[in-house]
Amino acid sequence: MKSVEQKENLVIARMENFYFQNERKLIHISLEDLEDVDWFWAHSEIERFDKLWKVNMSLTGIAEELGRSRVAVLLLALDRMYTGQVTLRNWDIW
């Protein structure tokens, strides 16, 4: 597993590479202005999220249970699905 410093260096390198390739274009940073999102989660919160996810609770319900914004819970759900920590759900969002 990569250390935090290695992950940070990778992100910085990707940003610099993207910037140098597109420096004359307008660059948009996704989710930069989200104020109601706390990006950090305690292990106990993640365990609680996983249990609520497993019983198929809605994202809104999970957000209320954890006292977090719906956006923060959505981002955690995407992270957990992407890393294979929780099963995918059949969402009709596309």
FENURGI-V761735 format. One record per residue. N is the residue number from 1. RES is the residue in three letters. PHI is phi in degrees with one decimal (none if undefined). Layout:
N/RES/PHI + N/RES/PHI
This chain:
1/MET/none + 2/LYS/-76.0 + 3/SER/-75.7 + 4/VAL/-59.7 + 5/GLU/-63.6 + 6/GLN/-64.5 + 7/LYS/-63.9 + 8/GLU/-61.6 + 9/ASN/-62.3 + 10/LEU/-65.4 + 11/VAL/-62.9 + 12/ILE/-61.3 + 13/ALA/-62.1 + 14/ARG/-64.5 + 15/MET/-64.4 + 16/GLU/-64.0 + 17/ASN/-61.2 + 18/PHE/-62.7 + 19/TYR/-60.7 + 20/PHE/-67.0 + 21/GLN/-77.8 + 22/ASN/-126.8 + 23/GLU/-62.0 + 24/ARG/-90.9 + 25/LYS/-98.0 + 26/LEU/-70.1 + 27/ILE/-109.6 + 28/HIS/-106.6 + 29/ILE/-100.4 + 30/SER/-60.6 + 31/LEU/61.7 + 32/GLU/-61.6 + 33/ASP/-98.7 + 34/LEU/-70.0 + 35/GLU/-96.6 + 36/ASP/-95.1 + 37/VAL/-110.6 + 38/ASP/-100.8 + 39/TRP/-81.4 + 40/PHE/-106.1 + 41/TRP/-130.0 + 42/ALA/-76.5 + 43/HIS/-57.3 + 44/SER/-64.3 + 45/GLU/-67.5 + 46/ILE/-66.4 + 47/GLU/-60.8 + 48/ARG/-64.4 + 49/PHE/-56.4 + 50/ASP/-59.2 + 51/LYS/-65.6 + 52/LEU/-66.8 + 53/TRP/-62.5 + 54/LYS/-63.7 + 55/VAL/-88.2 + 56/ASN/66.8 + 57/MET/-69.3 + 58/SER/-67.1 + 59/LEU/-62.2 + 60/THR/-63.7 + 61/GLY/-63.9 + 62/ILE/-63.0 + 63/ALA/-59.6 + 64/GLU/-65.6 + 65/GLU/-60.7 + 66/LEU/-91.5 + 67/GLY/67.6 + 68/ARG/-119.6 + 69/SER/-73.8 + 70/ARG/-62.3 + 71/VAL/-65.4 + 72/ALA/-60.8 + 73/VAL/-68.8 + 74/LEU/-59.8 + 75/LEU/-65.2 + 76/LEU/-64.8 + 77/ALA/-59.8 + 78/LEU/-61.3 + 79/ASP/-62.2 + 80/ARG/-66.6 + 81/MET/-68.7 + 82/TYR/-60.2 + 83/THR/-89.5 + 84/GLY/76.5 + 85/GLN/-81.5 + 86/VAL/-133.0 + 87/THR/-76.9 + 88/LEU/-71.5 + 89/ARG/-110.3 + 90/ASN/-89.0 + 91/TRP/-98.1 + 92/ASP/-99.6 + 93/ILE/-104.2 + 94/TRP/-96.7
